[in-house]
Amino acid sequence: MNSVGIDVSKGTSTVMALRPMGEVALTPREVVHSAAGLERLGYDIISLGEDTRVIMEATGRYHEPVAAALHEMGIYVCILNPIVTKQSGAGSVRKVKNDKRDARKIAKYGLDNWTDLREHTPMDAVRQQLKLFSRQYNLYMKVSVALQNNLISLLDKTFPGANEIFDSPTRADGHQKWVDFVTDYWHCDCICHNMSVESFTERYRKWCKRKGYHFSEEKALDICASSAGHFTTLPKNANTKLLVTSAAAGLTAVRKPLMKIKAEVIRLAKQLPEYDAVVAMYGVGEITGAQLMAELGDVRRFDNRGAIVAFAGVDPEVNQSGSYQRESNPASKRGSPHLRKTLFQVVDTYLKKSPTDEPVYQFLDKKRAEGKPYYVYMTAAANKFLRIYYARVKAYLNEHCPEQELSER
């Protein structure tokens, strides 16, 4: 048997192959991630014989072209979590770190754990795109929240409470009523300082018609009342106008692609067979359900519910030696932070809505009644939710598409 270890980096990889008893089947060499370079590597690996497996570490996006190219050539590819090979030590006491050494360590790990290796099958196009769009949604959402907080901070100096006047959600084109409103009325003195209530009501009616928002005379009176009596720390001048309008324009500019990405995330998620089962769970909406499916993939790739909990990193660490047993252990946090964030959002819904007939909330409330700290019972509830998710979605997939192969390993 031949174990091919590949140490992947950006643009290039170092390759080495070992046979049992430490025999070198392929001397260390550097491979460029080009079509010709990967094709040549594939033929070199095939020439080693049938009983050959390629082992590499997951390195973000860098390993994907290598794994895809070798898989298309019919080569067995196994992708490992870097923590696994790091903890193995590869039988060496010396601390040596270079590409050739890493390739040898990965190849040796493959020989030592030959029967436990699991073949990697690339995700199908829908799951791969869903995960990519979900990550982009998180990025744009993070920027959007930062820009929104910045705008509100500026309005506290020019028009306190302006962001609370309207409760209209963000439209599909990225516009939101209160943001568009403060773009034109960026200071409280812009409203009723030099005009009557009747004049502002008429101006507000025309503004709503021009911007495509619903007009209400009562809301116009409410705006006038909300703009009066404030002590502002920024004067009504050109500099202040530039600060507020620029912040509002930046927020709208980010929200436009954000809403498009959100719509695409939901569209891709609806194409997956488990979508109905996921969104039917309490606390899971369209976007959170899509993010769960994006990060977890096909749950049938996990052997048991403990594996999916460990994958998410919401399982407690184990610290035991001899008669010593640590009683309170923190969460391992070995999995995707994006997944843990989505789980936290779902559990937060349980906490706010308090559905007494839901097992997750009952478990959460029990831990809270025991005096557990906030993050402890929230993590425990996320663990509970994930176990239920695994059981329900796996049963749903086995019932509705038992013939479908796993999309990823």
Beta strands, then each sheet from edge to edge (+ up, - down):
strand 1: 2-8
strand 2: 12-19
strand 3: 23-32
strand 4: 52-57
strand 5: 76-80
strand 6: 320-321
strand 7: 324-325
sheet 1: 3+ 2- 1+ 4+ 5+
sheet 2: 6+ 7-
end
